[in-house]
């Protein structure tokens, strides 16, 4: 399948997203074709990336001065200490704002790298090469950067758009199934908040997407990127509309934080749990019709995404979950701000509920 190109146009930056196979072998030409010029670059690479991929990148960039920082990507390491390590290399090697930081890894690597790029001399050139399905359809688009703290997820960060995103399908073929599930969670989310047609496509072709069959996987990535970029173009700084991208995430981030970002529950699995919670809460509050609710739940089970809340949490965890939900960035009062669903393709934002409302609901969820 030939290379797909989407262009994201925000107030602060216009940049392309390229989707295709074996793009990294031509990364130097791609950079040149997109008029990105620099003398030296720092590659921030997830240490789990295969050496053969790193060799391809280095070979293609052989005319540039290259430095490499291998990053041990995990939610626990997505912190300000690792941002400082990246900044230290950039300062020590006398990088300028016209030089480039290139992230090669999943969303954790991208979030940490892009935050460092946004801070270095108030902003340097930045290219994102997302290597997981989750990062290709979600975190690489839209310019959200950030790190975690003991108070919660992504609470320190900035908005900083990349100069270029290169999504190479070859990386996906090296991933375990758990990582594909992780990315599919965000693909499904995008369909639920924006497009019944895309949801129907997923309903018919989910097995082919999970098997990374062409052209179905490329189509799923492309449609996901289109939905997210359309939202970001209209609301870059998450003032209003962009909040719809947080469907399921207020619950999900609290679930992750409660477990201390443990490997027991990765981000995509938390998002599936979070979307199920948001859907059940939407139904409980008579916001979504039972037909749509049941259709989505059947899709989740059909895709083998049978995660249950009480597998990970007990009633004793309830206060911790609620405390993290109260610290969510969308909250403007002592109430919890949720993104819920009216029907497939029609989300509801700025719905506020008390801690007690959520406590009663989650008690029941944890009891099932």
SERO-4910 file (N, C-alpha, C, O; in steps of 0.05 Angstrom, whole numbers):
BEGIN
 pado doro    nc1    nc2    nc3   cac1   cac2   cac3    cc1    cc2    cc3    oc1    oc2    oc3
  Unk    A     17    -24      0      0      0      0     18     25      0     37     26     15
  Unk    A     11     45    -16     27     69    -18     25     86      7      6     83     23
  Unk    A     44    103     10     46    121     33     21    139     35     12    150     15
  Unk    A     11    142     59    -12    160     64     -1    186     78     16    184     95
  Unk    A    -11    209     69     -2    234     81    -26    250     91    -45    255     75
  Unk    A    -26    257    116    -46    275    127    -32    300    136     -9    299    145
  Unk    A    -45    323    135    -32    348    144    -49    359    167    -73    364    164
  Unk    A    -36    364    189    -49    376    213    -43    406    212    -20    414    210
  Unk    A    -64    423    215    -60    452    214    -71    464    240    -95    467    243
  Unk    A    -53    471    258    -61    485    282    -52    514    281    -38    522    262
  Unk    A    -60    530    301    -51    558    301    -21    561    304    -10    581    295
  Unk    A     -9    542    317     20    544    323     38    529    303     62    535    301
  Unk    A     26    510    289     43    493    272     27    479    250      4    472    255
  Unk    A     39    475    227     27    458    206     47    436    201     71    441    195
  Unk    A     38    411    204     57    389    201     44    364    188     20    360    192
  Unk    A     60    348    174     49    324    162     51    299    180     69    297    196
  Unk    A     32    281    177     33    254    188     35    235    165     18    235    147
  Unk    A     56    219    164     60    200    143     55    172    154     65    165    175
  Unk    A     39    156    139     33    129    147     40    110    124     32    114    101
  Unk    A     56     90    130     65     71    109     83     50    120     88     48    144
  Unk    A     94     34    102    112     12    111    141     18    103    146     27     81
  Unk    A    159     12    121    188     16    117    196     45    111    214     50     96
  Unk    A    182     63    124    188     92    120    215    100    132    228    118    123
  Unk    A    223     86    154    247     94    168    273     90    151    293    103    157
  Unk    A    271     72    131    295     69    114    300     94     97    322     98     87
  Unk    A    279    110     94    282    135     78    277    160     95    268    180     85
  Unk    A    284    157    121    277    180    139    292    206    131    280    227    134
  Unk    A    316    203    121    331    227    113    317    241     89    315    266     89
  Unk    A    308    226     70    294    237     46    268    249     55    260    271     45
  Unk    A    253    236     73    228    246     83    232    273     97    216    291     92
  Unk    A    252    274    113    258    299    127    265    322    107    255    344    110
  Unk    A    281    315     87    288    335     66    264    343     50    260    367     45
  Unk    A    247    324     42    223    330     26    204    348     41    188    362     29
  Unk    A    205    347     68    187    363     84    201    389     95    191    402    113
  Unk    A    224    395     82    238    420     87    246    425    116    244    447    126
  Unk    A    254    403    129    264    405    157    294    404    156    306    383    149
  Unk    A    307    426    164    336    427    162    349    429    190    340    443    207
  Unk    A    370    413    194    385    414    219    413    402    214    416    386    196
  Unk    A    432    409    231    459    398    229    463    373    247    476    354    239
  Unk    A    452    375    271    455    352    289    429    345    302    411    361    304
  Unk    A    427    320    310    401    311    322    407    292    345    427    277    346
  Unk    A    389    293    365    389    274    387    367    254    382    343    262    381
  Unk    A    373    228    380    353    208    378    347    197    407    364    186    420
  Unk    A    322    201    415    314    190    441    299    164    434    277    165    423
  Unk    A    311    141    440    301    116    431    293     97    454    308     93    473
  Unk    A    269     87    453    260     67    472    280     43    470    285     33    448
  Unk    A    291     35    493    312     15    492    302    -12    482    319    -30    477
  Unk    A    276    -16    480    265    -41    469    264    -42    439    257    -63    427
  Unk    A    270    -20    426    269    -19    396    291    -37    385    313    -37    394
  Unk    A    283    -53    365    302    -72    353    326    -58    341    324    -36    329
  Unk    A    349    -70    344    374    -59    333    373    -55    303    385    -37    292
  Unk    A    358    -73    289    357    -71    260    343    -45    251    350    -33    231
  Unk    A    323    -36    267    309    -11    261    327     12    267    328     32    251
  Unk    A    342     11    289    361     33    296    382     36    274    389     58    267
  Unk    A    392     13    264    412     13    243    401     26    217    415     41    204
  Unk    A    376     21    211    363     33    187    362     64    190    368     79    171
  Unk    A    355     73    214    353    102    219    380    114    217    384    135    204
  Unk    A    400    102    230    427    113    230    439    114    202    453    133    195
  Unk    A    434     93    187    444     92    159    432    114    142    446    126    126
  Unk    A    406    118    146    393    139    130    402    167    138    403    186    122
  Unk    A    409    171    164    417    197    174    448    200    176    458    216    191
  Unk    A    462    184    159    491    183    162    505    210    155    529    213    162
  Unk    A    491    228    143    504    254    136    500    275    159    510    297    157
  Unk    A    485    267    179    480    285    202    497    276    226    505    253    227
  Unk    A    502    295    243    515    289    268    494    278    288    474    292    294
  Unk    A    497    253    297    477    239    312    487    233    341    509    223    345
  Unk    A    470    238    360    474    229    388    450    212    395    428    217    385
  Unk    A    454    192    412    432    174    419    429    172    450    449    169    464
  Unk    A    404    174    459    398    170    487    377    147    488    355    150    478
  Unk    A    385    124    500    367    102    503    350    106    528    360    109    550
  Unk    A    324    105    524    305    112    545    290     86    554    279     72    538
  Unk    A    291     81    580    276     58    591    247     66    596    240     76    617
  Unk    A    231     62    575    204     73    575    185     58    593    180     34    590
  Unk    A    174     72    613    153     62    631    139     86    643    151    108    644
  Unk    A    115     81    653    100    104    665    116    115    689    116    139    695
  Unk    A    130     97    704    146    106    727    169    123    718    177    141    733
  Unk    A    181    118    694    203    134    684    195    158    668    212    174    660
  Unk    A    169    161    664    159    185    650    158    208    671    136    215    681
  Unk    A    181    218    678    183    238    699    202    260    693    217    259    673
  Unk    A    203    280    710    219    304    705    249    298    706    265    312    693
  Unk    A    257    277    721    285    269    722    296    261    694    318    269    687
  Unk    A    280    246    680    288    237    653    287    260    633    303    260    614
  Unk    A    269    278    636    269    303    619    295    318    624    307    327    604
  Unk    A    304    320    649    329    334    655    353    320    642    372    334    634
  Unk    A    352    293    641    375    279    629    377    285    599    399    288    588
  Unk    A    354    287    586    353    294    557    363    323    553    380    328    536
  Unk    A    354    341    570    362    369    568    392    372    573    406    388    561
  Unk    A    402    356    591    431    357    598    448    349    573    469    362    568
  Unk    A    439    329    558    454    321    534    453    344    513    474    351    501
  Unk    A    430    356    509    426    378    490    444    401    497    456    414    479
  Unk    A    445    408    523    462    431    531    492    424    530    508    440    521
  Unk    A    499    400    538    527    391    538    538    390    510    562    396    506
  Unk    A    522    382    490    531    379    463    526    405    446    529    405    422
  Unk    A    519    426    460    515    452    448    495    452    425    501    463    404
  Unk    A    472    440    429    451    440    409    440    469    407    440    484    427
  Unk    A    429    475    384    415    501    380    386    495    376    377    472    374
  Unk    A    370    516    376    341    513    371    336    503    343    315    491    337
  Unk    A    355    507    325    352    498    297    359    469    293    356    458    272
  Unk    A    370    456    314    376    428    313    350    412    320    330    424    325
  Unk    A    352    386    320    328    370    321    330    347    342    350    334    345
  Unk    A    308    343    356    305    320    373    285    301    359    264    309    351
  Unk    A    293    275    356    277    255    343    270    233    363    288    220    374
  Unk    A    244    230    368    235    209    387    228    184    371    214    185    351
  Unk    A    239    161    380    232    135    367    223    116    389    239    105    404
  Unk    A    197    113    391    186     96    413    156    101    415    144    113    398
  Unk    A    144     90    436    116     93    440    108    119    453    124    138    453
  Unk    A     84    121    464     74    146    474     90    157    498     92    181    501
  Unk    A    100    139    515    116    148    538    141    162    529    148    183    539
  Unk    A    155    150    509    179    162    498    173    188    485    187    208    488
  Unk    A    151    188    469    143    213    455    135    235    474    143    258    469
  Unk    A    120    229    494    111    250    513    135    262    528    136    287    532
  Unk    A    154    245    536    177    254    551    196    271    533    205    292    541
  Unk    A    200    260    509    218    274    489    207    301    481    222    321    480
  Unk    A    181    301    474    170    326    464    168    347    485    171    371    480
  Unk    A    165    339    511    165    358    532    193    370    535    196    395    538
  Unk    A    214    354    532    241    364    533    246    383    509    259    404    513
  Unk    A    237    375    486    240    393    462    226    419    465    236    440    456
  Unk    A    203    419    479    188    444    483    203    463    503    201    487    501
  Unk    A    218    451    521    232    466    542    259    477    532    268    498    541
  Unk    A    273    461    515    300    469    507    301    495    492    290    496    469
  Unk    A    313    515    503    315    542    491    288    552    481    285    565    461
  Unk    A    267    544    497    239    551    491    228    539    466    208    548    454
  Unk    A    240    517    457    229    503    434    248    497    412    258    516    399
  Unk    A    254    472    407    271    464    384    255    446    365    232    439    370
  Unk    A    268    440    342    254    423    322    250    395    334    267    384    349
  Unk    A    227    384    327    219    358    339    205    340    319    186    348    306
  Unk    A    215    316    316    203    296    298    195    272    315    211    262    331
  Unk    A    171    262    311    162    239    326    159    215    308    146    216    287
  Unk    A    173    193    315    170    167    301    156    148    320    170    133    334
  Unk    A    130    148    321    115    130    340    118    101    332    114     94    308
  Unk    A    123     83    350    129     55    343    108     35    354    110     11    349
  Unk    A     88     45    368     66     28    378     40     37    364     38     60    355
  Unk    A     21     20    363     -5     27    351    -18     49    367    -30     68    356
  Unk    A    -15     48    394    -27     69    411    -16     96    404    -31    115    401
  Unk    A     11     98    402     23    124    396     18    133    368     16    157    363
  Unk    A     15    115    349     10    123    321    -18    134    317    -22    151    300
  Unk    A    -37    125    334    -65    135    330    -73    156    351    -94    168    349
  Unk    A    -55    161    370    -64    179    392    -43    199    400    -44    222    392
  Unk    A    -23    191    416     -6    210    429     13    226    410     22    247    417
  Unk    A     18    215    386     36    229    368     22    252    354     35    268    341
  Unk    A     -4    254    357    -20    275    344    -31    294    364    -42    287    384
  Unk    A    -27    320    359    -40    340    376    -23    356    394    -32    376    405
  Unk    A      2    348    398     21    365    412     20    365    442     31    383    455
  Unk    A      6    346    454      6    345    484     32    331    492     38    310    483
  Unk    A     46    345    510     71    333    521     67    332    551     49    345    562
  Unk    A     83    316    565     80    316    594     92    292    608     99    272    596
  Unk    A     95    295    634    105    274    651     87    270    676     70    287    682
  Unk    A     91    247    689     75    240    712     88    250    738    112    255    739
  Unk    A     72    252    759     82    258    785     68    240    805     50    225    797
  Unk    A     75    241    830     61    225    850     32    234    854     16    219    866
  Unk    A     26    258    844     -1    268    847    -20    259    824    -44    262    826
  Unk    A     -9    248    803    -25    239    781    -11    239    754     13    246    753
  Unk    A    -25    232    733    -14    227    707    -15    253    690    -35    267    690
  Unk    A      8    259    677      9    281    657      2    309    670     -9    326    656
  Unk    A      8    312    695      1    338    708     22    360    703     16    383    709
  Unk    A     45    353    693     65    373    686     71    369    656     79    347    647
  Unk    A     67    390    640     70    387    611     65    413    596     62    434    608
  Unk    A     64    411    570     59    434    553     46    426    528     43    402    522
  Unk    A     37    445    512     27    439    485     50    446    466     58    469    465
  Unk    A     59    427    451     81    432    432     79    414    408     83    389    410
  Unk    A     72    425    385     68    409    361     94    400    349    114    415    349
  Unk    A     95    376    338    119    366    324    122    380    296    103    393    287
  Unk    A    145    377    284    149    386    257    141    364    237    135    370    214
  Unk    A    140    339    246    135    316    229    129    292    246    141    287    267
  Unk    A    110    275    236    104    249    249    107    228    227     95    230    206
  Unk    A    123    207    234    127    185    215    117    159    228    130    149    246
  Unk    A     95    149    218     83    124    229     89    101    211     76     97    190
  Unk    A    108     85    218    117     62    202    104     37    212    108     29    235
  Unk    A     88     24    194     73      0    202     92    -23    209     84    -41    224
  Unk    A    117    -23    199    135    -45    205    140    -49    235    143    -71    244
  Unk    A    140    -27    250    144    -29    279    123    -46    292    128    -60    311
  Unk    A     98    -44    281     75    -58    294     78    -88    293     68   -102    311
  Unk    A     92    -98    273     95   -127    270    113   -139    291    113   -164    294
  Unk    A    127   -123    306    144   -133    327    130   -132    355    142   -141    375
  Unk    A    106   -122    355     92   -118    381     77   -142    391     66   -157    375
  Unk    A     76   -146    417     59   -167    428     30   -160    425     23   -136    422
  Unk    A     12   -179    426    -17   -174    422    -27   -154    443    -45   -138    436
  Unk    A    -16   -154    467    -25   -136    487    -22   -107    478    -39    -90    485
  Unk    A     -1   -101    464      4    -74    454    -15    -66    431    -23    -43    429
  Unk    A    -23    -86    415    -43    -80    394    -70    -74    406    -84    -56    397
  Unk    A    -77    -89    427   -101    -84    442   -101    -55    453   -121    -41    452
  Unk    A    -78    -48    463    -74    -21    475    -81      1    455    -95     20    461
  Unk    A    -71     -2    430    -76     17    409   -105     16    400   -117     37    393
  Unk    A   -116     -8    398   -143    -11    389   -163      4    407   -184     14    398
  Unk    A   -157      5    433   -174     20    452   -178     48    443   -201     58    444
  Unk    A   -157     62    434   -159     90    425   -173     92    398   -187    111    393
  Unk    A   -168     72    381   -182     72    355   -212     70    359   -227     85    347
  Unk    A   -220     51    377   -248     48    383   -259     74    395   -281     83    388
  Unk    A   -244     86    413   -253    112    426   -258    133    405   -279    146    406
  Unk    A   -240    135    385   -244    156    364   -270    151    349   -284    170    342
  Unk    A   -276    126    343   -300    120    328   -325    127    345   -344    138    335
  Unk    A   -324    122    371   -347    126    389   -353    156    392   -376    164    394
  Unk    A   -332    172    392   -337    201    397   -342    217    371   -351    240    372
  Unk    A   -337    204    347   -338    220    323   -351    208    298   -360    223    281
  Unk    A   -353    181    296   -361    170    271   -374    143    273   -361    123    278
  Unk    A   -400    142    268   -415    116    267   -405     99    244   -403     75    246
  Unk    A   -398    112    221   -388     97    198   -362     83    205   -358     60    197
  Unk    A   -344     97    219   -318     85    227   -323     62    247   -310     42    245
  Unk    A   -342     67    265   -349     46    284   -359     21    269   -351     -2    276
  Unk    A   -376     25    249   -386      2    233   -363    -12    219   -363    -37    217
  Unk    A   -343      3    209   -320     -8    195   -304    -26    215   -296    -48    208
  Unk    A   -301    -16    240   -287    -32    260   -303    -57    267   -291    -78    272
  Unk    A   -329    -55    269   -346    -78    276   -342   -100    255   -343   -124    262
  Unk    A   -339    -93    230   -337   -113    208   -308   -123    206   -304   -147    201
  Unk    A   -288   -106    210   -261   -112    204   -242   -115    228   -217   -116    224
  Unk    A   -252   -117    252   -235   -117    276   -214   -140    275   -191   -135    284
  Unk    A   -221   -163    266   -202   -185    265   -179   -179    247   -155   -185    253
  Unk    A   -185   -167    223   -164   -160    204   -146   -139    215   -121   -139    210
  Unk    A   -157   -120    231   -141    -99    243   -123   -111    264    -99   -104    265
  Unk    A   -133   -129    281   -117   -142    302    -94   -159    289    -73   -162    301
  Unk    A    -99   -169    265    -79   -185    251    -60   -167    235    -42   -178    221
  Unk    A    -63   -141    236    -47   -121    221    -48   -126    191    -28   -121    177
  Unk    A    -71   -134    181    -74   -140    153    -77   -114    138    -92    -95    146
  Unk    A    -63   -112    115    -65    -88     97    -88    -92     78    -92   -115     68
  Unk    A   -104    -72     71   -101    -43     78   -117    -36    104   -121    -12    109
  Unk    A   -127    -56    119   -146    -50    141   -132    -35    164   -144    -17    176
  Unk    A   -108    -44    170    -94    -30    192    -87     -2    185    -89     17    201
  Unk    A    -78      3    160    -72     30    151    -97     48    152    -96     71    160
  Unk    A   -119     36    143   -145     51    143   -153     59    171   -162     81    176
  Unk    A   -150     40    190   -157     45    218   -139     68    229   -149     85    244
  Unk    A   -113     67    223    -95     88    233   -102    115    220   -104    135    234
  Unk    A   -106    114    194   -113    139    179   -138    152    190   -139    176    195
  Unk    A   -160    136    193   -185    148    203   -183    158    231   -194    179    238
  Unk    A   -168    143    248   -163    153    276   -148    179    276   -156    198    290
  Unk    A   -127    181    260   -111    206    258   -128    229    248   -126    252    257
  Unk    A   -146    223    228   -163    244    217   -181    255    239   -185    280    242
  Unk    A   -194    237    254   -212    246    275   -198    263    296   -207    284    303
  Unk    A   -175    253    305   -160    268    326   -150    295    315   -152    315    329
  Unk    A   -139    295    290   -128    320    279   -150    340    275   -146    364    278
  Unk    A   -174    331    266   -197    350    262   -204    363    288   -210    387    289
  Unk    A   -204    348    310   -210    360    337   -188    379    345   -194    401    355
  Unk    A   -163    371    342   -141    388    351   -140    414    335   -133    435    346
  Unk    A   -145    413    309   -145    437    293   -165    457    303   -161    482    301
  Unk    A   -188    448    313   -209    466    323   -204    475    351   -213    497    359
  Unk    A   -189    460    367   -185    466    395   -158    455    404   -156    435    418
  Unk    A   -137    470    397   -110    460    402   -104    458    432    -90    439    440
  Unk    A   -113    477    448   -106    479    476   -127    467    495   -126    473    519
  Unk    A   -145    451    485   -164    437    501   -182    456    518   -186    452    542
  Unk    A   -192    477    504   -209    496    518   -238    485    520   -251    489    540
  Unk    A   -246    470    499   -273    460    499   -276    433    484   -277    412    496
  Unk    A   -277    435    457   -282    411    441   -262    388    445   -270    365    446
  Unk    A   -237    395    449   -216    374    451   -221    356    475   -210    334    477
  Unk    A   -237    365    494   -243    348    517   -256    322    509   -255    302    524
  Unk    A   -269    321    485   -282    296    477   -262    273    474   -269    250    476
  Unk    A   -237    280    469   -216    260    466   -210    246    493   -197    225    493
  Unk    A   -221    257    515   -217    245    541   -239    225    548   -241    217    571
  Unk    A   -256    217    529   -277    198    535   -264    173    547   -247    160    535
  Unk    A   -274    165    571   -263    142    585   -238    147    600   -230    130    617
  Unk    A   -225    170    596   -198    174    607   -198    185    636   -178    181    650
  Unk    A   -220    198    644   -220    207    672   -220    182    691   -206    182    711
  Unk    A   -236    162    684   -235    137    698   -208    123    694   -195    114    713
  Unk    A   -199    121    669   -175    106    662   -150    116    676   -135    101    687
  Unk    A   -146    143    676   -122    154    689   -123    149    719   -102    144    731
  Unk    A   -147    150    731   -149    144    760   -143    115    765   -130    108    786
  Unk    A   -151     97    747   -145     68    751   -115     64    749   -104     49    766
  Unk    A   -102     76    730    -73     73    727    -58     83    751    -41     70    762
  Unk    A    -66    108    760    -52    120    782    -56    105    808    -38    103    824
  Unk    A    -80     93    812    -86     78    836    -68     53    838    -60     45    860
  Unk    A    -61     42    815    -44     19    814    -14     27    813      4     10    810
  Unk    A     -9     53    815     19     63    814     32     58    786     55     53    785
  Unk    A     15     60    765     25     56    737     38     28    735     59     26    722
  Unk    A     26      9    747     37    -19    747     33    -32    720     16    -24    704
  Unk    A     50    -51    714     48    -66    689     24    -85    689     17    -97    668
  Unk    A     11    -87    712    -14   -103    713    -35    -92    694    -52   -107    684
  Unk    A    -34    -66    691    -55    -52    674    -41    -31    658    -32    -11    668
  Unk    A    -40    -35    631    -27    -14    614    -48      6    606    -72      4    612
  Unk    A    -39     27    592    -57     50    586    -81     41    570   -104     49    576
  Unk    A    -77     25    549    -99     17    532   -120      1    547   -144      4    543
  Unk    A   -110    -17    564   -128    -34    580   -144    -16    600   -168    -20    604
  Unk    A   -130      4    611   -144     23    629   -165     39    614   -187     44    624
  Unk    A   -159     46    589   -178     61    572   -203     44    566   -225     54    566
  Unk    A   -199     18    561   -222      0    556   -239     -1    582   -264      1    580
  Unk    A   -226     -5    605   -241     -4    630   -255     23    634   -278     24    643
  Unk    A   -241     44    628   -251     71    631   -275     76    613   -295     89    621
  Unk    A   -274     67    588   -296     70    569   -320     54    579   -343     63    577
  Unk    A   -315     30    589   -338     13    599   -351     28    623   -375     28    625
  Unk    A   -334     39    640   -345     54    663   -361     78    654   -383     83    663
  Unk    A   -350     93    634   -364    117    624   -390    109    610   -410    123    612
  Unk    A   -390     87    595   -415     77    582   -436     68    602   -459     75    600
  Unk    A   -427     53    622   -446     45    643   -457     68    659   -481     69    666
  Unk    A   -440     88    664   -448    112    678   -468    129    661   -487    140    671
  Unk    A   -462    130    634   -480    143    616   -508    130    616   -528    143    615
  Unk    A   -508    103    616   -533     88    617   -548     93    643   -572     97    644
  Unk    A   -533     92    665   -545     96    692   -559    123    694   -579    126    707
  Unk    A   -547    143    680   -558    170    681   -577    176    657   -583    200    652
  Unk    A   -585    155    643   -605    158    621   -595    177    599   -611    191    587
  Unk    A   -569    176    594   -557    193    573   -554    179    547   -555    191    525
  Unk    A   -551    153    547   -547    137    523   -569    116    522   -578    105    542
  Unk    A   -578    110    497   -598     89    493   -586     62    497   -563     57    491
  Unk    A   -602     43    507   -593     16    513   -582      3    488   -563    -13    490
  Unk    A   -594      8    465   -585     -5    440   -556      1    433   -540    -16    427
  Unk    A   -549     27    435   -521     36    430   -503     25    451   -481     15    445
  Unk    A   -511     26    476   -495     16    498   -489    -14    494   -466    -22    497
  Unk    A   -509    -29    488   -506    -58    484   -489    -64    460   -473    -83    460
  Unk    A   -492    -49    438   -476    -53    414   -447    -50    420   -430    -66    411
  Unk    A   -440    -29    435   -411    -24    441   -401    -45    459   -378    -55    455
  Unk    A   -416    -53    479   -407    -74    498   -403   -101    483   -384   -115    488
  Unk    A   -421   -107    464   -418   -131    447   -392   -130    431   -378   -150    428
  Unk    A   -386   -106    420   -362   -102    404   -337   -107    422   -318   -120    413
  Unk    A   -337    -96    446   -315    -99    464   -310   -129    470   -288   -138    471
  Unk    A   -332   -143    475   -329   -172    481   -321   -188    457   -305   -207    459
  Unk    A   -332   -180    434   -325   -194    409   -295   -192    403   -283   -210    391
  Unk    A   -284   -169    411   -255   -164    406   -238   -177    428   -213   -173    428
  Unk    A   -250   -191    446   -236   -205    468   -224   -185    488   -203   -191    500
  Unk    A   -237   -163    491   -227   -142    510   -242   -144    536   -254   -125    546
  Unk    A   -243   -168    547   -260   -174    570   -248   -167    597   -245   -184    615
  Unk    A   -239   -141    599   -227   -133    625   -249   -125    644   -268   -111    637
  Unk    A   -247   -135    669   -267   -129    690   -254   -112    712   -231   -118    720
  Unk    A   -268    -92    721   -258    -74    741   -249    -88    766   -229    -82    778
  Unk    A   -266   -108    775   -260   -121    800   -237   -141    798   -230   -154    818
  Unk    A   -226   -145    774   -202   -161    772   -178   -145    782   -158   -157    792
  Unk    A   -179   -119    780   -157   -102    788   -161    -87    814   -141    -79    827
  Unk    A   -186    -82    822   -191    -66    845   -212    -78    864   -229    -94    856
  Unk    A   -209    -71    890   -228    -79    910   -242    -54    921   -234    -32    915
  Unk    A   -262    -58    937   -277    -36    949   -258    -17    965   -262      7    965
  Unk    A   -237    -29    977   -218    -13    993   -203      7    976   -192     26    986
  Unk    A   -202      3    949   -188     22    931   -205     45    922   -196     64    909
  Unk    A   -231     45    930   -250     65    920   -241     94    926   -242    111    908
  Unk    A   -234     99    951   -226    127    958   -202    137    943   -201    160    935
  Unk    A   -183    119    938   -160    126    922   -167    133    894   -158    153    883
  Unk    A   -185    116    881   -194    122    854   -207    149    853   -202    165    835
  Unk    A   -226    154    871   -241    180    871   -222    204    876   -227    225    864
  Unk    A   -202    200    893   -183    222    898   -168    230    872   -165    253    866
  Unk    A   -160    210    857   -146    215    832   -166    228    811   -158    245    796
  Unk    A   -191    219    811   -210    231    793   -215    260    799   -219    276    781
  Unk    A   -215    267    825   -218    295    833   -195    313    824   -198    337    822
  Unk    A   -171    300    820   -148    316    812   -146    319    781   -126    330    771
  Unk    A   -165    308    766   -164    309    737   -163    338    727   -175    356    739
  Unk    A   -148    342    705   -144    369    694   -169    383    685   -171    407    685
  Unk    A   -190    368    678   -215    380    668   -232    392    690   -249    409    684
  Unk    A   -227    384    715   -243    394    737   -239    424    742   -216    433    743
  Unk    A   -261    438    746   -260    467    752   -272    473    779   -272    496    788
  Unk    A   -282    452    792   -294    456    819   -289    431    835   -271    416    829
  Unk    A   -304    428    857   -300    404    873   -317    381    863   -320    360    876
  Unk    A   -327    384    838   -342    363    825   -323    349    804   -303    361    796
  Unk    A   -331    325    796   -315    310    776   -327    314    748   -351    308    744
  Unk    A   -311    324    730   -320    330    703   -315    306    685   -293    296    683
  Unk    A   -337    296    673   -335    272    657   -342    277    628   -359    294    622
  Unk    A   -331    261    609   -339    260    581   -356    235    579   -346    213    584
  Unk    A   -381    238    571   -399    215    569   -409    212    541   -401    227    523
  Unk    A   -427    193    536   -436    188    508   -467    188    507   -480    175    522
  Unk    A   -477    204    487   -506    205    482   -513    183    463   -533    168    467
  Unk    A   -498    180    441   -500    158    423   -474    156    407   -457    174    409
  Unk    A   -471    135    391   -446    132    377   -441    155    358   -458    161    341
  Unk    A   -419    169    362   -412    193    347   -420    219    360   -415    240    349
  Unk    A   -433    217    383   -443    242    396   -436    242    426   -451    232    443
  Unk    A   -412    252    433   -404    253    461   -416    277    475   -426    296    463
  Unk    A   -415    276    502   -425    298    519   -401    307    536   -389    291    550
  Unk    A   -395    333    536   -373    343    552   -384    361    575   -408    369    575
  Unk    A   -367    366    594   -373    383    617   -397    374    634   -412    390    644
  Unk    A   -400    348    636   -420    336    654   -407    333    681   -387    318    684
  Unk    A   -418    347    701   -405    346    728   -421    330    748   -446    330    748
  Unk    A   -406    315    764   -419    298    784   -404    300    811   -380    305    811
  Unk    A   -418    295    832   -405    297    858   -390    271    864   -394    250    851
  Unk    A   -372    273    883   -356    250    891   -375    227    900   -371    204    896
  Unk    A   -397    235    914   -416    216    923   -430    201    900   -434    177    902
  Unk    A   -438    216    879   -449    203    855   -431    181    845   -440    159    839
  Unk    A   -406    188    842   -386    169    830   -381    146    850   -376    123    842
  Unk    A   -381    152    876   -376    132    896   -397    110    895   -390     86    895
  Unk    A   -422    118    894   -444     98    893   -442     81    868   -447     57    869
  Unk    A   -436     95    845   -434     80    820   -411     60    820   -415     37    813
  Unk    A   -387     69    829   -364     52    828   -366     29    848   -355      7    844
  Unk    A   -380     34    871   -384     12    890   -399    -11    876   -393    -35    880
  Unk    A   -420     -4    860   -435    -24    846   -418    -38    825   -419    -62    822
  Unk    A   -402    -22    810   -385    -33    789   -364    -53    801   -359    -74    790
  Unk    A   -353    -45    824   -333    -63    837   -346    -88    849   -332   -108    853
  Unk    A   -372    -86    854   -385   -110    865   -392   -130    844   -397   -153    851
  Unk    A   -393   -122    818   -401   -140    797   -379   -160    789   -383   -176    772
***
